[in-house]
């Protein structure tokens, strides 16, 4: 708009507001380094009103996956609280509200109050999540007719609607378990085999932790393929549907049993909502973060196809990517002094590349080699610890137990992701 205004009124005098009264100088440096990559903007050099206030440098972290990201983010918030920063002065900002549930669960687990902005995506009410939970209920309770009949043809097992409706009546009239109700009136051989196979799967699942059982349903029983084909037939968004499956799979605690997980999810569906209190941590999308201000901000999900969003990448338009960069700029500049960026190594159970914006941000940091004991992410060797730094070289201790020597200048040039 302003660029067009200058074109329409070339004699108009331009006055640039170049002082940032919110952010520390380090945050101004990294965010300016990011946004300068947008070509269609009016250039200006920002400075922080606080000057060099001694605020910490922004931190970049690579958790293993989204679940690890939520754990790490909450640990960051807890550490900041110990420094005296109130919960209401902290925020976790993400690209879409589909990322919120894991953060909410982790905050609930450690009893940290929170509020959500930008709307809630109710994953647990999505038809995919309801299907998967019904599978778990059918496994844990063979008498649960509602759950069993819901998943009977998901994926398709060739039981007709008339046959299912008759079996539902027989189950109610004769107090039969759903599988027995299907057999109450003789089944054709191929359907008897389908039913036996389903029962065998459900029986095997009873000995599994909830997370493993969910993966079994999705991959061994072909549920993900069923979701993809259903979405294609009905012209639904398959990515959103599979996201619901993936997020639900991330929710069980380590080795949590099916019964315990179902009980917790039932309580979650009934009661886990944002507290709505101004005194809590804010969870928000980057769109809804505009105009807000916090002492500390965690920007989550900085990986390709998430931030920038996959639709912006597929759109193959400079304007789409520049808008994504603007959204990240907004998210990062909500922080006054403490800023953290998270780029999971895997997303949706697949290896993820950290966002192209990470290098643009890091280019604004002072180039310095970290100290002995710090951990860096090497593109070939993985997570390496700095064993020694002297002269022009740095010795890295690799995960395999070997030591590799690299030039300090190379380490500085490549701006490797640091891991705490």
Secondary structure as UniProt FT lines:
FT   HELIX           2..8
FT   TURN            10..11
FT   STRAND          19..20
FT   HELIX           25..35
FT   TURN            36..37
FT   STRAND          47..48
FT   TURN            49..50
FT   STRAND          59..61
FT   HELIX           66..82
FT   TURN            83..84
FT   HELIX           87..89
FT   STRAND          90..94
FT   HELIX           97..99
FT   HELIX           100..109
FT   TURN            110..111
FT   STRAND          114..117
FT   HELIX           123..125
FT   HELIX           127..140
FT   TURN            142..143
FT   HELIX           145..151
FT   TURN            152..153
FT   HELIX           161..173
FT   TURN            174..175
FT   HELIX           178..184
FT   HELIX           189..205
FT   TURN            206..207
FT   HELIX           210..215
FT   HELIX           216..220
FT   HELIX           223..234
FT   HELIX           238..251
FT   TURN            254..255
FT   HELIX           258..271
FT   TURN            278..279
FT   STRAND          281..285
FT   TURN            286..291
FT   STRAND          294..299
FT   STRAND          305..306
FT   TURN            307..308
FT   HELIX           310..314
FT   TURN            315..316
FT   HELIX           318..332
FT   TURN            333..334
FT   STRAND          335..342
FT   STRAND          346..347
FT   TURN            348..349
FT   STRAND          350..351
FT   HELIX           356..362
FT   TURN            363..364
FT   TURN            372..373
FT   STRAND          375..378
FT   TURN            379..381
FT   STRAND          382..390
FT   TURN            391..392
FT   STRAND          393..397
FT   TURN            399..400
FT   STRAND          403..407
FT   HELIX           408..414
FT   STRAND          418..419
//
